[in-house]
Structures are given as structure tokens and as C-alpha cells.
Amino acid sequence: MDATHFADVDAVRDYAAGLSFQQLQCRDFGHNWRPHTATRRDDGGFDRVLVCRCHAQRHQILDSYGRIVASHYSYPDGYQMPRGSGRISSDDKGILRIASIEESSRRSDSKRGKKSA
């Protein structure tokens, strides 16, 4: 039986520091999907692509009734932890949330003309 390999907490901190604001928000709140493209398939279904503000893409195959038959995701470079780093634990997701909050606060302070601490 294989135990789940989790990422090192310092690696998660380094990873979070390298994410864009949009990527941090998506890691914190989830993606905000918008329609991008949809093409009709020969079988009457659709190939549909949704895109997020962080540039992630959700690829879906829909049947002729609009049911999702298959889907997969494409992520921009740097969105995912490097391959082999391990999974981000639920505790380590807090690191991403805090990074999102701190960046949001910096941006709000900057808009109001304040220096961030």
C-alpha cells in the first residue's frame, strides 16, 4: 500500500511566492470559468473549452444532450507544483490562502496610497 506523498511545507511556501495574483486567487477560491470556444462534433455533441482569469483551461466533450462525457484541464506554466513535489496537504492549502490574503491586502493598500507592512 502506497502512502500519499505530500509536498514539503517550505516547497509550498516557495511555490506560493512564485504564483501570480490571479493564480493565488484561483488556488484560494477556485476557478472562475467563462466560455471560450465550442465546436460541434460529428456525433452531434460539442467540444467545449472554458477559460479562467488565471489562463487555466477546462476542456469538455459533451454529448448531443449536453451531458459531459469527458473533461480534462490545461494549466499555464507555473500554476501547478513541480512534478514529483507531492500533493499539497489541506494544512498547506492554508499557506496559499494566506498568500492570497496578503497579496490582496498589498494591492488594496497600494490603491489607497498606503505602504504595505
N, CA, C and O atoms as a GROMACS GRO file, in nm:
protein
  468
    1MET      N    1   0.084  -0.118   0.000
    1MET     CA    2   0.000   0.000   0.000
    1MET      C    3   0.089   0.124   0.000
    1MET      O    4   0.177   0.139   0.085
    2ASP      N    5   0.065   0.213  -0.096
    2ASP     CA    6   0.143   0.336  -0.107
    2ASP      C    7   0.082   0.446  -0.023
    2ASP      O    8  -0.038   0.471  -0.029
    3ALA      N    9   0.165   0.513   0.056
    3ALA     CA   10   0.119   0.628   0.132
    3ALA      C   11   0.126   0.750   0.040
    3ALA      O   12   0.215   0.760  -0.045
    4THR      N   13   0.033   0.842   0.057
    4THR     CA   14   0.032   0.964  -0.023
    4THR      C   15   0.156   1.046   0.012
    4THR      O   16   0.188   1.067   0.129
    5HIS      N   17   0.223   1.092  -0.091
    5HIS     CA   18   0.341   1.177  -0.073
    5HIS      C   19   0.296   1.323  -0.074
    5HIS      O   20   0.242   1.370  -0.174
    6PHE      N   21   0.318   1.393   0.035
    6PHE     CA   22   0.281   1.534   0.043
    6PHE      C   23   0.404   1.621   0.023
    6PHE      O   24   0.516   1.583   0.057
    7ALA      N   25   0.380   1.739  -0.033
    7ALA     CA   26   0.486   1.835  -0.060
    7ALA      C   27   0.543   1.888   0.072
    7ALA      O   28   0.472   1.897   0.173
    8ASP      N   29   0.669   1.922   0.070
    8ASP     CA   30   0.737   1.984   0.183
    8ASP      C   31   0.679   2.124   0.205
    8ASP      O   32   0.656   2.197   0.109
    9VAL      N   33   0.656   2.161   0.330
    9VAL     CA   34   0.594   2.290   0.362
    9VAL      C   35   0.676   2.408   0.307
    9VAL      O   36   0.618   2.506   0.260
   10ASP      N   37   0.808   2.401   0.312
   10ASP     CA   38   0.891   2.509   0.258
   10ASP      C   39   0.878   2.517   0.106
   10ASP      O   40   0.882   2.626   0.049
   11ALA      N   41   0.863   2.401   0.041
   11ALA     CA   42   0.843   2.400  -0.104
   11ALA      C   43   0.710   2.465  -0.140
   11ALA      O   44   0.699   2.534  -0.241
   12VAL      N   45   0.608   2.444  -0.057
   12VAL     CA   46   0.478   2.506  -0.081
   12VAL      C   47   0.489   2.657  -0.064
   12VAL      O   48   0.431   2.733  -0.142
   13ARG      N   49   0.563   2.703   0.036
   13ARG     CA   50   0.584   2.848   0.056
   13ARG      C   51   0.655   2.909  -0.065
   13ARG      O   52   0.615   3.015  -0.114
   14ASP      N   53   0.760   2.843  -0.112
   14ASP     CA   54   0.833   2.892  -0.230
   14ASP      C   55   0.742   2.895  -0.352
   14ASP      O   56   0.744   2.991  -0.429
   15TYR      N   57   0.663   2.791  -0.369
   15TYR     CA   58   0.569   2.782  -0.480
   15TYR      C   59   0.468   2.897  -0.474
   15TYR      O   60   0.444   2.964  -0.574
   16ALA      N   61   0.411   2.921  -0.356
   16ALA     CA   62   0.312   3.028  -0.339
   16ALA      C   63   0.372   3.164  -0.373
   16ALA      O   64   0.305   3.249  -0.433
   17ALA      N   65   0.497   3.184  -0.336
   17ALA     CA   66   0.564   3.312  -0.363
   17ALA      C   67   0.581   3.338  -0.513
   17ALA      O   68   0.593   3.452  -0.555
   18GLY      N   69   0.581   3.233  -0.592
   18GLY     CA   70   0.600   3.247  -0.736
   18GLY      C   71   0.472   3.256  -0.817
   18GLY      O   72   0.477   3.274  -0.938
   19LEU      N   73   0.357   3.244  -0.751
   19LEU     CA   74   0.230   3.249  -0.823
   19LEU      C   75   0.186   3.393  -0.849
   19LEU      O   76   0.214   3.482  -0.769
   20SER      N   77   0.119   3.414  -0.960
   20SER     CA   78   0.061   3.546  -0.989
   20SER      C   79  -0.058   3.567  -0.896
   20SER      O   80  -0.107   3.472  -0.834
   21PHE      N   81  -0.106   3.690  -0.887
   21PHE     CA   82  -0.222   3.721  -0.805
   21PHE      C   83  -0.344   3.640  -0.851
   21PHE      O   84  -0.417   3.586  -0.768
   22GLN      N   85  -0.366   3.632  -0.981
   22GLN     CA   86  -0.479   3.555  -1.033
   22GLN      C   87  -0.466   3.408  -0.996
   22GLN      O   88  -0.565   3.344  -0.958
   23GLN      N   89  -0.346   3.354  -1.006
   23GLN     CA   90  -0.326   3.213  -0.971
   23GLN      C   91  -0.350   3.190  -0.822
   23GLN      O   92  -0.409   3.090  -0.783
   24LEU      N   93  -0.304   3.282  -0.738
   24LEU     CA   94  -0.329   3.271  -0.594
   24LEU      C   95  -0.479   3.272  -0.566
   24LEU      O   96  -0.528   3.192  -0.486
   25GLN      N   97  -0.551   3.363  -0.631
   25GLN     CA   98  -0.694   3.369  -0.608
   25GLN      C   99  -0.764   3.240  -0.652
   25GLN      O  100  -0.856   3.194  -0.584
   26CYS      N  101  -0.721   3.183  -0.763
   26CYS     CA  102  -0.783   3.058  -0.808
   26CYS      C  103  -0.749   2.944  -0.714
   26CYS      O  104  -0.834   2.857  -0.689
   27ARG      N  105  -0.629   2.942  -0.661
   27ARG     CA  106  -0.591   2.839  -0.564
   27ARG      C  107  -0.670   2.856  -0.435
   27ARG      O  108  -0.698   2.758  -0.366
   28ASP      N  109  -0.706   2.980  -0.403
   28ASP     CA  110  -0.779   3.010  -0.281
   28ASP      C  111  -0.930   2.986  -0.299
   28ASP      O  112  -0.990   2.915  -0.219
   29PHE      N  113  -0.990   3.045  -0.401
   29PHE     CA  114  -1.136   3.044  -0.418
   29PHE      C  115  -1.188   2.945  -0.520
   29PHE      O  116  -1.307   2.915  -0.522
   30GLY      N  117  -1.101   2.893  -0.604
   30GLY     CA  118  -1.145   2.809  -0.716
   30GLY      C  119  -1.151   2.892  -0.843
   30GLY      O  120  -1.149   3.015  -0.839
   31HIS      N  121  -1.156   2.825  -0.953
   31HIS     CA  122  -1.154   2.892  -1.083
   31HIS      C  123  -1.286   2.963  -1.111
   31HIS      O  124  -1.392   2.924  -1.061
   32ASN      N  125  -1.278   3.068  -1.192
   32ASN     CA  126  -1.393   3.144  -1.237
   32ASN      C  127  -1.406   3.119  -1.388
   32ASN      O  128  -1.355   3.196  -1.469
   33TRP      N  129  -1.475   3.010  -1.424
   33TRP     CA  130  -1.480   2.966  -1.563
   33TRP      C  131  -1.572   3.053  -1.647
   33TRP      O  132  -1.680   3.093  -1.603
   34ARG      N  133  -1.526   3.082  -1.769
   34ARG     CA  134  -1.601   3.157  -1.869
   34ARG      C  135  -1.596   3.080  -2.001
   34ARG      O  136  -1.498   3.011  -2.027
   35PRO      N  137  -1.700   3.093  -2.083
   35PRO     CA  138  -1.697   3.027  -2.214
   35PRO      C  139  -1.582   3.080  -2.299
   35PRO      O  140  -1.553   3.200  -2.297
   36HIS      N  141  -1.519   2.992  -2.373
   36HIS     CA  142  -1.410   3.033  -2.462
   36HIS      C  143  -1.442   2.990  -2.605
   36HIS      O  144  -1.456   3.074  -2.694
   37THR      N  145  -1.452   2.859  -2.627
   37THR     CA  146  -1.488   2.808  -2.759
   37THR      C  147  -1.581   2.688  -2.744
   37THR      O  148  -1.581   2.620  -2.642
   38ALA      N  149  -1.658   2.665  -2.848
   38ALA     CA  150  -1.741   2.544  -2.856
   38ALA      C  151  -1.757   2.511  -3.003
   38ALA      O  152  -1.795   2.596  -3.084
   39THR      N  153  -1.726   2.387  -3.038
   39THR     CA  154  -1.741   2.342  -3.176
   39THR      C  155  -1.825   2.215  -3.177
   39THR      O  156  -1.812   2.128  -3.090
   40ARG      N  157  -1.911   2.206  -3.279
   40ARG     CA  158  -1.997   2.089  -3.291
   40ARG      C  159  -1.917   1.971  -3.340
   40ARG      O  160  -1.832   1.984  -3.429
   41ARG      N  161  -1.943   1.855  -3.282
   41ARG     CA  162  -1.880   1.729  -3.322
   41ARG      C  163  -1.967   1.659  -3.426
   41ARG      O  164  -2.086   1.689  -3.439
   42ASP      N  165  -1.908   1.568  -3.499
   42ASP     CA  166  -1.983   1.491  -3.600
   42ASP      C  167  -2.097   1.411  -3.538
   42ASP      O  168  -2.196   1.382  -3.604
   43ASP      N  169  -2.082   1.373  -3.409
   43ASP     CA  170  -2.186   1.292  -3.343
   43ASP      C  171  -2.298   1.377  -3.282
   43ASP      O  172  -2.386   1.325  -3.214
   44GLY      N  173  -2.295   1.509  -3.307
   44GLY     CA  174  -2.399   1.598  -3.256
   44GLY      C  175  -2.365   1.662  -3.123
   44GLY      O  176  -2.436   1.751  -3.077
   45GLY      N  177  -2.259   1.618  -3.061
   45GLY     CA  178  -2.214   1.677  -2.935
   45GLY      C  179  -2.126   1.798  -2.959
   45GLY      O  180  -2.124   1.855  -3.068
   46PHE      N  181  -2.054   1.836  -2.856
   46PHE     CA  182  -1.968   1.955  -2.865
   46PHE      C  183  -1.833   1.929  -2.799
   46PHE      O  184  -1.822   1.854  -2.702
   47ASP      N  185  -1.732   1.993  -2.854
   47ASP     CA  186  -1.603   2.010  -2.786
   47ASP      C  187  -1.608   2.153  -2.733
   47ASP      O  188  -1.620   2.248  -2.810
   48ARG      N  189  -1.597   2.168  -2.602
   48ARG     CA  190  -1.608   2.300  -2.541
   48ARG      C  191  -1.484   2.327  -2.457
   48ARG      O  192  -1.432   2.239  -2.389
   49VAL      N  193  -1.439   2.452  -2.462
   49VAL     CA  194  -1.327   2.495  -2.379
   49VAL      C  195  -1.374   2.615  -2.297
   49VAL      O  196  -1.427   2.713  -2.351
   50LEU      N  197  -1.354   2.606  -2.167
   50LEU     CA  198  -1.379   2.717  -2.076
   50LEU      C  199  -1.244   2.771  -2.032
   50LEU      O  200  -1.148   2.695  -2.024
   51VAL      N  201  -1.236   2.899  -2.005
   51VAL     CA  202  -1.109   2.958  -1.964
   51VAL      C  203  -1.130   3.039  -1.836
   51VAL      O  204  -1.237   3.096  -1.814
   52CYS      N  205  -1.028   3.043  -1.755
   52CYS     CA  206  -1.031   3.115  -1.628
   52CYS      C  207  -0.941   3.239  -1.640
   52CYS      O  208  -0.857   3.247  -1.729
   53ARG      N  209  -0.960   3.333  -1.549
   53ARG     CA  210  -0.878   3.455  -1.549
   53ARG      C  211  -0.730   3.424  -1.524
   53ARG      O  212  -0.644   3.506  -1.556
   54CYS      N  213  -0.700   3.306  -1.469
   54CYS     CA  214  -0.560   3.267  -1.446
   54CYS      C  215  -0.502   3.196  -1.568
   54CYS      O  216  -0.387   3.152  -1.567
   55HIS      N  217  -0.582   3.184  -1.674
   55HIS     CA  218  -0.545   3.121  -1.801
   55HIS      C  219  -0.549   2.969  -1.798
   55HIS      O  220  -0.503   2.905  -1.893
   56ALA      N  221  -0.602   2.909  -1.693
   56ALA     CA  222  -0.627   2.765  -1.694
   56ALA      C  223  -0.742   2.739  -1.792
   56ALA      O  224  -0.826   2.826  -1.814
   57GLN      N  225  -0.743   2.620  -1.851
   57GLN     CA  226  -0.850   2.584  -1.943
   57GLN      C  227  -0.912   2.452  -1.901
   57GLN      O  228  -0.843   2.358  -1.860
   58ARG      N  229  -1.044   2.446  -1.912
   58ARG     CA  230  -1.120   2.322  -1.888
   58ARG      C  231  -1.173   2.277  -2.024
   58ARG      O  232  -1.251   2.347  -2.088
   59HIS      N  233  -1.129   2.159  -2.067
   59HIS     CA  234  -1.171   2.102  -2.195
   59HIS      C  235  -1.280   1.999  -2.167
   59HIS      O  236  -1.262   1.909  -2.085
   60GLN      N  237  -1.393   2.013  -2.235
   60GLN     CA  238  -1.504   1.921  -2.213
   60GLN      C  239  -1.553   1.863  -2.345
   60GLN      O  240  -1.554   1.931  -2.448
   61ILE      N  241  -1.593   1.738  -2.341
   61ILE     CA  242  -1.664   1.676  -2.451
   61ILE      C  243  -1.806   1.653  -2.401
   61ILE      O  244  -1.827   1.585  -2.300
   62LEU      N  245  -1.903   1.711  -2.472
   62LEU     CA  246  -2.044   1.699  -2.437
   62LEU      C  247  -2.114   1.614  -2.542
   62LEU      O  248  -2.083   1.623  -2.660
   63ASP      N  249  -2.208   1.531  -2.498
   63ASP     CA  250  -2.286   1.454  -2.595
   63ASP      C  251  -2.396   1.543  -2.653
   63ASP      O  252  -2.406   1.660  -2.617
   64SER      N  253  -2.478   1.488  -2.740
   64SER     CA  254  -2.581   1.568  -2.808
   64SER      C  255  -2.690   1.618  -2.713
   64SER      O  256  -2.770   1.703  -2.751
   65TYR      N  257  -2.694   1.565  -2.590
   65TYR     CA  258  -2.788   1.612  -2.489
   65TYR      C  259  -2.724   1.713  -2.394
   65TYR      O  260  -2.790   1.762  -2.301
   66GLY      N  261  -2.598   1.745  -2.416
   66GLY     CA  262  -2.528   1.841  -2.330
   66GLY      C  263  -2.465   1.781  -2.207
   66GLY      O  264  -2.415   1.853  -2.121
   67ARG      N  265  -2.468   1.648  -2.197
   67ARG     CA  266  -2.406   1.581  -2.082
   67ARG      C  267  -2.255   1.576  -2.101
   67ARG      O  268  -2.207   1.554  -2.212
   68ILE      N  269  -2.181   1.596  -1.994
   68ILE     CA  270  -2.035   1.591  -2.001
   68ILE      C  271  -1.993   1.445  -2.010
   68ILE      O  272  -2.022   1.365  -1.920
   69VAL      N  273  -1.923   1.411  -2.117
   69VAL     CA  274  -1.876   1.275  -2.140
   69VAL      C  275  -1.733   1.259  -2.088
   69VAL      O  276  -1.697   1.156  -2.032
   70ALA      N  277  -1.653   1.363  -2.107
   70ALA     CA  278  -1.513   1.360  -2.062
   70ALA      C  279  -1.466   1.504  -2.043
   70ALA      O  280  -1.519   1.597  -2.104
   71SER      N  281  -1.368   1.520  -1.958
   71SER     CA  282  -1.308   1.652  -1.941
   71SER      C  283  -1.166   1.638  -1.892
   71SER      O  284  -1.129   1.538  -1.829
   72HIS      N  285  -1.087   1.738  -1.920
   72HIS     CA  286  -0.952   1.748  -1.867
   72HIS      C  287  -0.914   1.895  -1.860
   72HIS      O  288  -0.984   1.981  -1.914
   73TYR      N  289  -0.804   1.924  -1.794
   73TYR     CA  290  -0.762   2.060  -1.770
   73TYR      C  291  -0.623   2.085  -1.827
   73TYR      O  292  -0.540   1.995  -1.834
   74SER      N  293  -0.601   2.209  -1.868
   74SER     CA  294  -0.468   2.256  -1.909
   74SER      C  295  -0.436   2.376  -1.822
   74SER      O  296  -0.516   2.469  -1.809
   75TYR      N  297  -0.319   2.373  -1.762
   75TYR     CA  298  -0.279   2.481  -1.672
   75TYR      C  299  -0.162   2.558  -1.730
   75TYR      O  300  -0.076   2.500  -1.796
   76PRO      N  301  -0.156   2.691  -1.705
   76PRO     CA  302  -0.041   2.768  -1.753
   76PRO      C  303   0.086   2.728  -1.677
   76PRO      O  304   0.079   2.676  -1.566
   77ASP      N  305   0.199   2.753  -1.738
   77ASP     CA  306   0.326   2.723  -1.673
   77ASP      C  307   0.330   2.788  -1.535
   77ASP      O  308   0.293   2.904  -1.518
   78GLY      N  309   0.375   2.712  -1.438
   78GLY     CA  310   0.392   2.763  -1.302
   78GLY      C  311   0.269   2.750  -1.214
   78GLY      O  312   0.278   2.774  -1.094
   79TYR      N  313   0.154   2.713  -1.272
   79TYR     CA  314   0.032   2.704  -1.190
   79TYR      C  315   0.038   2.585  -1.095
   79TYR      O  316  -0.005   2.594  -0.980
   80GLN      N  317   0.091   2.474  -1.142
   80GLN     CA  318   0.099   2.354  -1.059
   80GLN      C  319   0.235   2.343  -0.992
   80GLN      O  320   0.335   2.395  -1.042
   81MET      N  321   0.237   2.276  -0.879
   81MET     CA  322   0.365   2.246  -0.814
   81MET      C  323   0.446   2.162  -0.912
   81MET      O  324   0.389   2.088  -0.992
   82PRO      N  325   0.579   2.173  -0.907
   82PRO     CA  326   0.661   2.090  -0.997
   82PRO      C  327   0.631   1.942  -0.979
   82PRO      O  328   0.607   1.895  -0.868
   83ARG      N  329   0.631   1.870  -1.090
   83ARG     CA  330   0.604   1.726  -1.088
   83ARG      C  331   0.698   1.657  -0.990
   83ARG      O  332   0.818   1.683  -0.988
   84GLY      N  333   0.642   1.568  -0.910
   84GLY     CA  334   0.721   1.494  -0.813
   84GLY      C  335   0.732   1.561  -0.677
   84GLY      O  336   0.787   1.504  -0.583
   85SER      N  337   0.679   1.684  -0.665
   85SER     CA  338   0.686   1.757  -0.538
   85SER      C  339   0.594   1.698  -0.432
   85SER      O  340   0.617   1.717  -0.313
   86GLY      N  341   0.492   1.629  -0.476
   86GLY     CA  342   0.394   1.574  -0.383
   86GLY      C  343   0.269   1.661  -0.382
   86GLY      O  344   0.266   1.770  -0.438
   87ARG      N  345   0.167   1.609  -0.316
   87ARG     CA  346   0.040   1.679  -0.306
   87ARG      C  347   0.046   1.788  -0.200
   87ARG      O  348   0.123   1.778  -0.104
   88ILE      N  349  -0.034   1.890  -0.219
   88ILE     CA  350  -0.045   1.995  -0.119
   88ILE      C  351  -0.149   1.948  -0.018
   88ILE      O  352  -0.264   1.922  -0.053
   89SER      N  353  -0.108   1.939   0.108
   89SER     CA  354  -0.199   1.891   0.212
   89SER      C  355  -0.304   1.998   0.242
   89SER      O  356  -0.290   2.113   0.203
   90SER      N  357  -0.409   1.957   0.312
   90SER     CA  358  -0.512   2.054   0.350
   90SER      C  359  -0.454   2.163   0.440
   90SER      O  360  -0.495   2.279   0.431
   91ASP      N  361  -0.360   2.127   0.526
   91ASP     CA  362  -0.294   2.228   0.610
   91ASP      C  363  -0.211   2.324   0.525
   91ASP      O  364  -0.211   2.444   0.548
   92ASP      N  365  -0.141   2.270   0.426
   92ASP     CA  366  -0.057   2.355   0.340
   92ASP      C  367  -0.139   2.444   0.248
   92ASP      O  368  -0.089   2.545   0.200
   93LYS      N  369  -0.264   2.407   0.223
   93LYS     CA  370  -0.351   2.495   0.143
   93LYS      C  371  -0.371   2.627   0.216
   93LYS      O  372  -0.398   2.730   0.154
   94GLY      N  373  -0.357   2.624   0.348
   94GLY     CA  374  -0.364   2.747   0.427
   94GLY      C  375  -0.254   2.844   0.387
   94GLY      O  376  -0.274   2.966   0.390
   95ILE      N  377  -0.137   2.793   0.351
   95ILE     CA  378  -0.027   2.878   0.305
   95ILE      C  379  -0.070   2.955   0.181
   95ILE      O  380  -0.042   3.074   0.168
   96LEU      N  381  -0.139   2.886   0.090
   96LEU     CA  382  -0.187   2.952  -0.032
   96LEU      C  383  -0.294   3.055   0.000
   96LEU      O  384  -0.296   3.162  -0.061
   97ARG      N  385  -0.382   3.025   0.094
   97ARG     CA  386  -0.486   3.121   0.133
   97ARG      C  387  -0.425   3.246   0.194
   97ARG      O  388  -0.465   3.358   0.162
   98ILE      N  389  -0.328   3.227   0.283
   98ILE     CA  390  -0.263   3.342   0.346
   98ILE      C  391  -0.189   3.426   0.243
   98ILE      O  392  -0.194   3.549   0.247
   99ALA      N  393  -0.120   3.361   0.149
   99ALA     CA  394  -0.051   3.434   0.042
   99ALA      C  395  -0.151   3.514  -0.041
   99ALA      O  396  -0.123   3.628  -0.080
  100SER      N  397  -0.269   3.457  -0.067
  100SER     CA  398  -0.374   3.526  -0.141
  100SER      C  399  -0.423   3.648  -0.063
  100SER      O  400  -0.438   3.757  -0.120
  101ILE      N  401  -0.448   3.630   0.065
  101ILE     CA  402  -0.494   3.741   0.151
  101ILE      C  403  -0.389   3.852   0.156
  101ILE      O  404  -0.422   3.969   0.142
  102GLU      N  405  -0.263   3.814   0.177
  102GLU     CA  406  -0.157   3.914   0.187
  102GLU      C  407  -0.141   3.993   0.058
  102GLU      O  408  -0.123   4.114   0.061
  103GLU      N  409  -0.147   3.924  -0.056
  103GLU     CA  410  -0.134   3.993  -0.185
  103GLU      C  411  -0.254   4.084  -0.209
  103GLU      O  412  -0.238   4.195  -0.260
  104SER      N  413  -0.372   4.038  -0.174
  104SER     CA  414  -0.492   4.120  -0.189
  104SER      C  415  -0.481   4.245  -0.102
  104SER      O  416  -0.517   4.355  -0.145
  105SER      N  417  -0.433   4.228   0.020
  105SER     CA  418  -0.415   4.341   0.111
  105SER      C  419  -0.312   4.439   0.057
  105SER      O  420  -0.333   4.560   0.064
  106ARG      N  421  -0.201   4.388   0.003
  106ARG     CA  422  -0.099   4.476  -0.056
  106ARG      C  423  -0.159   4.558  -0.170
  106ARG      O  424  -0.133   4.678  -0.182
  107ARG      N  425  -0.238   4.493  -0.252
  107ARG     CA  426  -0.300   4.562  -0.366
  107ARG      C  427  -0.399   4.667  -0.319
  107ARG      O  428  -0.406   4.777  -0.375
  108SER      N  429  -0.477   4.635  -0.216
  108SER     CA  430  -0.573   4.733  -0.162
  108SER      C  431  -0.501   4.852  -0.102
  108SER      O  432  -0.539   4.966  -0.124
  109ASP      N  433  -0.395   4.825  -0.025
  109ASP     CA  434  -0.317   4.932   0.035
  109ASP      C  435  -0.253   5.020  -0.072
  109ASP      O  436  -0.249   5.142  -0.059
  110SER      N  437  -0.205   4.957  -0.177
  110SER     CA  438  -0.140   5.031  -0.286
  110SER      C  439  -0.240   5.124  -0.355
  110SER      O  440  -0.207   5.237  -0.390
  111LYS      N  441  -0.363   5.075  -0.374
  111LYS     CA  442  -0.467   5.157  -0.437
  111LYS      C  443  -0.504   5.276  -0.350
  111LYS      O  444  -0.541   5.382  -0.401
  112ARG      N  445  -0.493   5.259  -0.219
  112ARG     CA  446  -0.526   5.369  -0.126
  112ARG      C  447  -0.404   5.454  -0.097
  112ARG      O  448  -0.414   5.550  -0.020
  113GLY      N  449  -0.291   5.422  -0.156
  113GLY     CA  450  -0.170   5.501  -0.137
  113GLY      C  451  -0.095   5.471  -0.010
  113GLY      O  452  -0.011   5.551   0.034
  114LYS      N  453  -0.123   5.355   0.052
  114LYS     CA  454  -0.054   5.316   0.176
  114LYS      C  455   0.060   5.222   0.142
  114LYS      O  456   0.056   5.150   0.043
  115LYS      N  457   0.161   5.225   0.226
  115LYS     CA  458   0.269   5.127   0.215
  115LYS      C  459   0.228   5.003   0.289
  115LYS      O  460   0.168   5.010   0.396
  116SER      N  461   0.260   4.885   0.230
  116SER     CA  462   0.230   4.759   0.299
  116SER      C  463   0.334   4.732   0.406
  116SER      O  464   0.450   4.772   0.393
  117ALA      N  465   0.292   4.665   0.510
  117ALA     CA  466   0.382   4.634   0.622
  117ALA      C  467   0.480   4.529   0.588
  117ALA      O  468   0.563   4.492   0.671
   0.00000   0.00000   0.00000
